[in-house]
């Protein structure tokens, strides 16, 4: 099941520096789906996706 923005933000609050694969595993979705879910949150400037080594990590930009 695809998570809502609220569920995704709640997960990100509980986990610091989570990578895209961890998000996919937690919500039981494909890795390719995760960037599509994160894009609206990036546009709202709630999160930031950064390259860290060979993977991408998600950071919350501000306290929610």
CORPEMO-V467458 format. One record per backbone hydrogen bond with DSSP energy under -0.5 kcal/mol. CO is the residue of the C=O (numbers start at 1). NH is the residue of the N-H. Records with the same first field share a line. If there is no record, write none. Layout:
CO->NH + NH
//
This chain:
4->8
5->9
6->10
7->11
8->12
9->13
10->14
11->15
18->58
19->23
20->24
21->25
22->26
23->27
24->28 + 29
25->28
30->33 + 34
31->34 + 35
33->37
34->38
35->39
36->40
37->41
38->42
39->43
40->44
41->46 + 47
42->45
46->61 + 62
48->50 + 59
50->57
52->55
55->52
56->20
57->50
58->18
59->48
//
